């Protein structure tokens, strides 16, 4: 069975790498002049903000109407961030930053599962991709969806390759459901 982390890196090294990635990607996410677009405010931030204000935790709302066209996980994470850190740009964009780091880590693990070596370089390359760098700084649904799909593929591959199939199928289905 393939180890998800190389022995020489271990969990401490992986944790250090994830924290450094979050710090690197997170520079300036609280600034109103950061990389943004109209959709970030008109759809993502307003949905989470209005749902937070009306305490609509189960079904996110926009302009008093249920917003069920998009998966609610990202909105729930934004509302939890508002609850924990207050309502501002930083707390609205924090979930996207976390998804960016998780996406890069998942790509590194996928590389390790597919090619039975490394993974650190794939993690670092995926962090440096312009798409990941930009989308992890915007409160949009693209990166959370990509992360859920990548996690689904990772766990499905792990389920197909070894023992404990059910132990990997459940997270695969959970990641798939969270993304859609």
MOBELGI-V359349 format. One record per residue. N is the residue number from 0. SS is DSSP state (helix for helix, strand for strand, loop for the rest). PSI is psi in degrees with one decimal (none if undefined). Layout:
BEGIN
N_SS_PSI / N_SS_PSI
END
This chain:
BEGIN
0_loop_138.7 / 1_loop_131.0 / 2_loop_138.8 / 3_loop_-24.3 / 4_loop_136.1 / 5_loop_147.4 / 6_loop_-38.6 / 7_loop_-18.1 / 8_loop_-51.8 / 9_helix_-178.0 / 10_helix_-33.4 / 11_helix_-44.7 / 12_helix_-39.6 / 13_helix_-42.0 / 14_helix_-43.3 / 15_helix_-44.3 / 16_helix_-40.4 / 17_helix_-40.7 / 18_helix_-43.0 / 19_helix_-38.5 / 20_helix_-43.8 / 21_helix_-41.3 / 22_helix_-41.4 / 23_helix_-45.0 / 24_helix_-25.6 / 25_loop_-0.1 / 26_loop_120.4 / 27_loop_13.4 / 28_loop_-16.0 / 29_loop_-3.5 / 30_loop_134.8 / 31_loop_-17.3 / 32_loop_9.6 / 33_loop_-179.6 / 34_loop_122.9 / 35_loop_179.9 / 36_loop_169.5 / 37_helix_-37.7 / 38_helix_-32.0 / 39_helix_-47.2 / 40_helix_-50.4 / 41_helix_-25.8 / 42_helix_-62.7 / 43_helix_-57.0 / 44_helix_-42.2 / 45_helix_-38.8 / 46_helix_-49.4 / 47_helix_-40.7 / 48_helix_-46.7 / 49_helix_-37.7 / 50_helix_-38.7 / 51_helix_-44.2 / 52_helix_-36.8 / 53_loop_1.4 / 54_loop_35.6 / 55_loop_75.2 / 56_loop_-31.6 / 57_loop_-50.7 / 58_loop_111.9 / 59_loop_147.9 / 60_strand_148.1 / 61_strand_122.0 / 62_loop_39.1 / 63_loop_-0.1 / 64_strand_144.7 / 65_strand_134.7 / 66_loop_88.9 / 67_loop_7.5 / 68_loop_-21.9 / 69_loop_154.2 / 70_loop_138.2 / 71_loop_-12.2 / 72_helix_-46.2 / 73_helix_-41.4 / 74_helix_-40.5 / 75_helix_-41.6 / 76_helix_-38.4 / 77_helix_-40.9 / 78_helix_-38.8 / 79_helix_-37.9 / 80_helix_-40.4 / 81_helix_-42.5 / 82_helix_-41.4 / 83_helix_-38.7 / 84_helix_-1.6 / 85_loop_168.5 / 86_loop_108.9 / 87_loop_178.0 / 88_helix_-40.5 / 89_helix_-48.7 / 90_helix_-27.5 / 91_helix_-34.1 / 92_helix_-10.4 / 93_helix_-44.9 / 94_helix_-37.5 / 95_helix_-38.9 / 96_helix_-44.4 / 97_helix_-41.2 / 98_helix_-35.1 / 99_helix_-43.7 / 100_helix_-42.6 / 101_helix_-38.8 / 102_helix_-48.1 / 103_helix_-41.4 / 104_helix_-38.8 / 105_helix_-39.8 / 106_helix_-41.6 / 107_helix_-42.1 / 108_helix_-37.4 / 109_helix_-43.6 / 110_helix_-43.8 / 111_helix_-40.9 / 112_helix_-41.4 / 113_helix_-38.9 / 114_helix_2.1 / 115_loop_30.3 / 116_loop_157.4 / 117_loop_-137.1 / 118_loop_-26.9 / 119_helix_-44.0 / 120_helix_-40.9 / 121_helix_-38.3 / 122_helix_-48.0 / 123_helix_-37.6 / 124_helix_-42.8 / 125_helix_-31.6 / 126_helix_-34.2 / 127_helix_-6.6 / 128_loop_136.4 / 129_helix_-39.6 / 130_helix_-46.2 / 131_helix_-43.7 / 132_helix_-38.8 / 133_helix_-48.3 / 134_helix_-24.3 / 135_loop_-3.7 / 136_loop_1.3 / 137_loop_142.6 / 138_loop_70.9 / 139_loop_164.5 / 140_helix_-4.1 / 141_helix_-50.5 / 142_helix_-40.4 / 143_helix_-39.4 / 144_helix_-46.2 / 145_helix_-38.3 / 146_helix_-44.6 / 147_helix_-39.4 / 148_helix_-44.0 / 149_helix_-40.6 / 150_helix_-38.8 / 151_helix_-45.2 / 152_helix_-43.4 / 153_helix_-51.1 / 154_helix_-33.0 / 155_helix_-41.2 / 156_helix_-42.5 / 157_helix_-37.6 / 158_helix_-36.5 / 159_helix_-24.0 / 160_helix_-14.8 / 161_loop_-165.7 / 162_loop_167.0 / 163_loop_40.2 / 164_helix_-44.8 / 165_helix_-31.2 / 166_helix_-26.1 / 167_helix_-25.4 / 168_helix_-37.5 / 169_helix_-49.8 / 170_helix_-30.8 / 171_helix_-45.6 / 172_helix_-39.3 / 173_helix_-44.1 / 174_helix_-40.0 / 175_helix_-44.1 / 176_helix_-36.9 / 177_helix_-31.9 / 178_helix_-20.7 / 179_loop_none
END
